[in-house]
Amino acid sequence: MRYLILLALSFPLLAQAQKAIPLPAGYTAVRDVDYVGAGNARQTLDLYLPGSTTEKPRALVVFVHGGGWEEGSKEDAKVLLTLIKRNPAYAGASLNYRLTDQAKWPAQIHDCKAAIRWLRAHAQEYKLDPTKIAAFGISAGGHLVSMLGVTGGEKELEGDLGKHLDQSSRVTCVLDFCGPSDFLHFGGKGSAINPEDPTSAVAKLLGGPLNDHQEEARKASPITYISPDDAPFLLIHGDKDPLVPYSQATDFDAALQKARIPAILITGKDGGHVWFTGPLIERMYDFNARYLLGQEVQLAPTTVQAR
């Protein structure tokens, strides 16, 4: 059972970990960039750049992998390429971050923020638009990109990693696919993950069982930090998710709406933990087109068939 949980949390693309992703036609990759400068492979990123010549800086979609904060890799980014290859106005980046066998919370968000700062500091070098950065994550990665979206002004979560502390770690918009949003209300909602089990992914992130780490759980929950200046959100969640309860999305959506943050919830009918369909990809593409490219795209909460 534990193996199955980890596999689902890390998404089927986990099988491609440690392998270079085939690039779309015309794209180049800049791999294994050390965004901290400490020589740790878990603090590296890959850049995916369209080959078309343009003077206009490109919007950037940053992917954060899943894996229960204890598995996964920046190479798990095939879906990122699916999103960016349709339009050379986009570039992509995929991040590694320290897993829980190296460090507990908040190391993971410190790494993600350091990566965003590095990307912003090097935007001119790679023809990126530092004002147009989307953060897209799956499962554990969905949790981390949600934290990026709601903690732009939280000094405690910035960390002191890397050479670019003068840069902002804010992102323009967030695509959160089945990420946890409230650890204090995670247990008892039908998840196969028991946060009181010290060997569970959640307990390993927090440093121990949930009951013994309430304050850590609160500080690690995106719902804790919602404020009116947060980034717009696209929330994607299956209504039959056996690992991250669907209520994590609906409650987070309600809290974002209450704070008047633009938020769209896409529900996968009969959807499990992670699933992709053509209609879902189209809605993700439209969300980025609206908030990164400024296109007049109509967005509304909806349900899509997940199977």
Secondary structure, 3 states (H helix, E strand, C coil): CHHHHHHHHHCHHHHHCCCCCCCCCCEEEEEEEECCCCCCHHHEEEEEEECCCCCCCEEEEEEECCCCCCCCCCCCCHHHHHHHCCCCCEEEEEECCCCCCCCCCCHHHHHHHHHHHHHHHCCCCCCEEEEEEEEEEECHHHHHHHHHHHCCCCHHHCCCCCCCCCCCCCCCEEEEECCCCCHHHCCCCCCCCCCCCCCCHHHHHHCCCHHHCHHHHHHCCHHHHCCCCCCCEEEEEECCCCCCCCHHHHHHHHHHHHCCCCEEEEEEECCCCCCCCHHHHHHHHHHHHHHHHCCCCCCCCEEEECC
